[in-house]
């Protein structure tokens, strides 16, 4: 099969998705029929708003890849996107976008990567299969020959953590690909058995046998539909792909689709902001994230010391493409034991389904603010109730519930 020149909107043949719910077809926490989150110029931008309609947001589309870490409209890698006019293609999530799901967002952003306007939002699960083994001390598990690591930012949709998931259970995982055979989980859900989904870096490509390896499995792609190549180039070693298959036999997946995984355009001068695990590290001037070569030698590094950078470290990087390399202006270290920015989830919206401070929702996301350590601004827990507008910040999602660390009444 020839690789198509389609966009990342083709997220996989036959995958269950969301069919145009409110909020631009995004659903879930992204629903925002009357967004008030139109980006405005912030410190560090050209205040004149030249070429941006005065908003401080460029008119040129940028690419953002990462996990959803907030809503109001949606927040990805700390960048808040207005989704009021976004077109979405959300697969494997009948209820729409939720915290921790990986996405690719296309649309203009401001120069300091704090606000943007989403034109397209694409999301699909990255791994699905039976739980084969668990390493509790390391917080990792294996599915389809892929080792899945977790950290404090992993969203547990329907469990209190890895120890609570029974052996052999089918899991659906959203995550960030690292080295071959490694995925950092950003969201984990228990599911019924069904199709297999596998994401990773192509190795051992054999174009004659129409096969390659992803981690510990061989993928046979002879009859698979290929999609998502931005430049029409065929499969090659080093390409990060998402594979869907109905059959797994003796360590071999018979792929029905092979999709380039959230490809980032290499157009000269284009803007990109991505999150992932560092690979091929040879110093700040030479590393890879999601398979993209990054030069962070001139970047502002936050979240930890430069010395903390290395293979396997989770980072967020933003900058412009020059000669096929992402020249980073900002790099944030995330989720490194002893350093790195902590997990962070934020919701802005009105309280709904209020039962108590321990049981209410904001943008459909369950929230528990009953801890005596919750910090309230402009009010107290007694002011919580349906219709009250709040900003909720938390650092942990267990059993699908965001534990609030602070709530600001707005």
C-alpha positions in Angstrom: 0.0 0.0 0.0 1.2 3.5 -0.7 1.3 6.1 2.1 -1.3 8.7 1.6 -0.7 12.4 1.9 -3.6 12.8 4.3 -3.6 14.8 7.5 -3.5 13.4 11.0 -7.3 13.6 11.1 -7.3 10.1 9.7 -6.6 8.6 13.0 -7.3 5.0 12.2 -9.7 2.9 10.1 -12.7 1.5 11.9 -11.9 3.1 15.2 -14.8 4.2 17.4 -15.0 8.0 17.8 -17.1 10.9 18.7 -19.6 12.0 16.1 -19.9 15.8 16.3 -21.0 16.4 19.9 -21.2 20.0 21.2 -17.9 21.9 21.3 -16.7 21.4 17.8 -16.9 17.7 17.8 -14.5 17.4 20.8 -16.9 16.4 23.5 -15.9 15.7 27.1 -14.1 18.4 29.1 -13.5 20.4 25.9 -17.2 21.3 25.4 -17.3 25.0 25.3 -20.3 26.3 23.3 -19.6 30.0 24.3 -15.9 30.2 25.0 -14.6 33.2 26.9 -11.1 32.0 26.6 -10.1 33.9 23.5 -6.4 34.4 23.7 -5.0 37.8 24.5 -1.5 39.2 24.4 0.5 38.3 27.5 3.9 39.4 28.8 6.7 38.5 26.4 4.5 39.0 23.2 4.7 41.8 20.7 2.0 44.0 22.3 1.2 45.5 18.9 -0.3 42.2 17.8 1.0 42.7 14.3 -0.3 40.0 12.0 -2.5 38.6 14.8 -5.6 40.8 14.8 -4.4 42.4 18.0 -4.7 39.3 20.1 -1.0 38.5 20.3 -1.7 35.1 18.6 0.0 34.5 15.3 -2.3 33.9 12.2 0.1 31.1 11.1 -0.8 27.6 12.3 1.4 25.9 14.8 1.5 22.3 15.8 1.1 21.1 19.4 1.5 17.5 20.5 1.0 16.3 24.1 -1.6 15.2 26.7 -4.6 17.2 27.7 -3.8 18.6 31.2 -6.7 20.9 31.6 -9.9 22.5 30.3 -11.2 25.9 29.6 -11.3 25.3 26.6 -8.4 22.7 26.6 -4.9 23.0 27.9 -2.1 21.0 26.3 1.5 21.2 27.8 0.3 24.3 29.7 -0.9 26.0 26.6 -4.6 27.1 26.7 -6.4 26.7 23.4 -9.8 28.2 22.6 -11.8 25.4 21.0 -15.0 27.3 20.2 -14.4 26.8 16.5 -12.2 23.7 16.5 -12.9 20.7 14.2 -12.2 17.5 16.1 -11.5 13.9 15.3 -11.7 12.1 18.6 -11.3 8.3 18.4 -11.5 5.5 21.0 -13.3 7.9 23.4 -17.1 7.8 23.1 -17.4 10.4 25.8 -15.0 12.8 24.1 -11.8 14.4 25.3 -10.7 13.7 28.9 -7.7 14.6 31.0 -4.6 12.7 30.0 -5.6 11.9 26.4 -2.9 12.6 23.9 -3.7 15.0 21.1 -2.4 16.9 18.2 -3.6 20.5 18.0 -3.2 22.6 14.9 -3.8 26.4 15.1 -2.1 29.7 15.9 -0.4 30.3 19.2 1.3 33.3 20.8 5.0 33.6 21.1 5.4 32.5 24.7 3.3 29.3 24.2 0.6 30.3 26.7 -2.5 30.9 24.5 -3.7 29.6 21.2 -6.7 29.0 19.0 -7.4 25.4 18.0 -8.5 24.8 14.4 -8.1 21.0 14.4 -7.8 18.6 17.3 -7.0 15.0 16.7 -6.9 12.3 19.4 -6.7 8.5 19.5 -5.6 5.8 21.9 -2.0 4.8 21.7 -2.0 1.2 23.1 -4.7 -1.4 23.7 -4.2 -5.0 24.8 -4.1 -7.4 27.7 -1.9 -6.7 30.7 0.9 -9.2 30.5 3.1 -8.2 33.5 3.5 -5.6 36.2 6.5 -4.1 38.0 5.0 -2.3 40.9 8.3 -0.9 42.3 9.1 0.7 39.0 5.5 1.7 38.3 5.5 0.0 34.9 3.7 -2.7 33.0 3.9 -4.6 29.7 1.3 -4.7 26.9 1.9 -6.1 23.4 5.6 -6.2 24.0 5.7 -2.5 25.0 6.9 -1.4 28.5 4.6 1.3 29.8 6.0 3.5 32.4 3.9 5.8 34.7 4.6 8.9 36.7 2.7 11.3 38.9 1.0 12.8 35.9 -0.6 9.6 34.7 -4.4 9.8 34.9 -6.1 6.6 36.2 -9.5 6.7 34.8 -11.2 3.9 36.7 -8.6 2.5 39.2 -6.7 3.8 42.2 -3.4 2.9 40.5 -1.5 0.1 38.9 -1.8 -2.2 41.9 -5.6 -2.2 41.7 -5.7 -3.5 38.1 -6.3 -7.3 37.8 -3.8 -9.5 35.9 -4.8 -10.0 32.3 -7.2 -7.1 32.1 -7.4 -5.3 28.8 -6.1 -1.7 29.1 -6.4 1.2 26.8 -3.6 3.6 27.2 -2.8 7.1 25.9 0.9 8.0 26.2 4.0 9.5 24.8 6.4 7.2 22.8 10.0 7.1 24.0 12.7 4.7 22.8 11.6 1.6 20.8 9.3 -0.5 22.9 8.7 2.2 25.6 5.6 4.4 26.2 5.0 6.9 29.1 1.4 6.6 30.1 -0.6 9.8 30.3 -4.0 8.1 30.8 -5.0 4.5 31.6 -8.5 2.9 31.2 -9.8 -0.6 31.7 -11.6 -1.8 28.6 -13.3 -5.0 27.2 -11.2 -7.0 24.8 -11.3 -5.9 21.1 -9.0 -4.6 18.5 -5.3 -4.2 19.3 -3.6 -0.8 19.2 0.1 -0.4 19.3 2.3 2.8 19.0 6.0 2.9 18.6 9.0 3.5 16.4 9.5 1.4 13.3 12.5 -0.8 13.3 13.8 -3.6 11.1 11.6 -2.6 8.2 11.4 -5.2 5.5 9.7 -3.8 2.4 9.8 -7.1 0.6 8.1 -9.1 3.4 6.0 -6.0 4.3 6.9 -6.3 8.0 8.6 -4.3 10.7 9.0 -4.5 14.5 7.5 -2.3 17.2 9.1 -3.1 20.5 8.7 -6.8 21.0 6.2 -7.5 18.2 6.4 -8.0 14.5 3.9 -6.0 12.5 2.8 -7.4 9.1 1.4 -4.4 7.1 0.9 -5.9 3.6 -2.9 -5.3 3.6 -2.9 -2.3 6.0 -4.2 1.1 5.1 -1.4 3.6 5.5 -2.2 7.2 6.3 -0.9 10.5 7.8 2.4 11.0 6.0 2.7 14.7 5.7 5.1 14.7 2.8 4.0 11.5 1.0 7.2 9.7 2.0 6.8 5.9 2.6 7.4 4.0 5.8 11.0 4.2 7.0 12.9 3.1 10.1 12.6 5.7 12.8 9.0 6.6 11.9 6.7 6.8 14.9 3.4 5.0 14.0 0.1 3.8 15.5 -1.0 0.4 14.4 -4.5 -1.2 14.6 -5.0 -4.9 14.2 -7.7 -7.5 14.9 -5.3 -10.5 15.1 -2.3 -11.3 17.3 -0.7 -14.7 16.7 2.7 -15.9 18.0 4.1 -12.4 18.5 2.9 -11.1 15.1 0.2 -8.4 14.5 -1.7 -8.5 11.2 -2.2 -4.7 10.8 -5.3 -3.3 9.3 -4.0 0.3 9.5 -0.7 2.0 10.0 -0.9 5.7 10.8 1.9 8.2 11.2 1.7 9.2 14.9 0.8 12.9 15.2 3.4 14.0 12.6 5.0 17.4 13.1 5.4 19.4 9.9 9.1 20.2 9.1 8.1 23.4 7.1 10.9 26.0 7.5 9.9 28.6 10.0 6.9 26.7 11.3 6.1 26.7 15.0 5.8 23.5 17.1 5.3 22.7 20.8 5.6 19.1 21.8 5.9 16.8 24.8 7.7 13.5 25.0 10.6 11.5 26.3 14.1 12.5 25.4 16.0 10.0 23.2 19.4 10.1 21.4 20.6 12.6 24.0 24.1 14.1 23.2 23.7 17.3 25.1 21.2 20.2 25.0 22.2 21.0 21.4 21.3 17.5 20.1 18.4 15.4 21.3 15.2 13.9 20.0 11.6 14.2 21.2 8.9 12.1 19.5 11.5 11.4 16.8 12.0 15.1 16.0 15.6 16.4 16.2 15.8 19.2 18.8 18.4 21.9 19.5 17.8 23.3 22.9 21.2 25.0 23.3 19.6 28.5 23.3 16.4 27.5 25.1 15.1 28.8 28.4 15.2 25.7 30.6 12.7 25.4 33.5 11.4 22.7 35.8 14.9 21.6 36.8 18.6 22.1 36.1 20.0 21.6 32.7 22.1 18.7 34.2 18.8 16.8 34.7 18.3 16.4 30.9 19.0 13.0 29.5 17.5 10.0 27.8 14.0 9.0 29.2 13.4 12.4 30.8 9.9 13.8 30.1 10.0 17.3 28.6 8.0 19.9 26.9 9.7 21.9 24.1 8.6 24.8 21.9 10.3 26.7 19.1 10.6 27.0 15.3 11.7 24.5 12.6 15.0 25.4 10.9 16.6 23.0 8.5 14.4 20.2 9.8 15.4 20.8 13.4 13.2 22.2 16.2 15.2 25.2 17.5 13.8 25.3 21.0 13.2 28.7 22.7 11.7 27.0 25.8 12.2 23.6 27.4 10.4 22.4 30.5 11.5 19.4 32.4 8.6 17.3 33.7 8.1 14.4 36.2 11.7 13.6 37.0 12.1 12.2 40.6 13.7 14.9 42.7 13.4 17.6 40.1 11.2 18.6 37.2 7.8 20.3 37.3 5.1 18.4 39.2 2.0 17.1 37.5 -0.6 19.8 37.0 -4.2 19.7 36.0 -6.5 22.8 35.7 -10.2 23.2 35.0 -12.0 26.5 34.5 -15.8 26.4 34.3 -19.0 26.3 36.3 -19.7 23.8 39.0 -22.3 21.1 38.1 -23.8 17.9 39.6 -22.9 19.3 43.0 -23.5 17.0 46.0 -20.8 18.1 48.3 -17.3 19.5 48.3 -16.2 15.9 47.8 -18.4 15.3 44.8 -19.0 17.7 42.1 -18.1 18.3 38.4 -16.4 21.1 36.4 -16.7 20.7 32.6 -18.0 17.1 33.4 -14.7 16.2 35.2 -15.4 14.8 38.7 -13.6 16.8 41.4 -13.0 16.2 45.1 -12.2 19.3 47.1 -12.9 18.0 50.6 -9.3 17.8 51.9 -8.6 20.2 54.7 -5.5 21.2 52.7 -7.4 22.7 49.8 -6.6 26.4 49.4 -9.7 28.5 48.5 -9.4 32.0 47.0 -12.2 34.6 46.9 -14.5 32.3 48.9 -14.7 29.1 51.0 -15.9 25.6 50.5 -19.3 26.8 51.7 -19.6 28.9 48.4 -19.4 25.8 46.2 -22.6 25.0 44.4 -24.2 24.5 41.0 -23.5 27.4 38.6 -20.6 28.9 40.5 -17.7 29.6 38.3 -14.3 28.3 39.5 -10.8 27.6 38.6 -9.6 24.2 40.0 -6.0 23.1 40.2 -4.9 19.6 41.2 -2.0 17.3 40.8 -3.6 13.8 40.9 -6.4 11.9 39.1 -7.3 8.5 40.6 -10.5 6.6 39.8 -11.3 9.4 37.4 -11.5 12.0 40.1 -9.3 15.1 40.2 -8.2 15.8 43.8 -8.2 19.6 44.1 -5.3 21.4 45.7 -6.7 24.8 45.2 -10.0 26.5 44.0 -10.3 30.1 43.0 -13.9 31.5 42.7 -14.3 33.7 39.6 
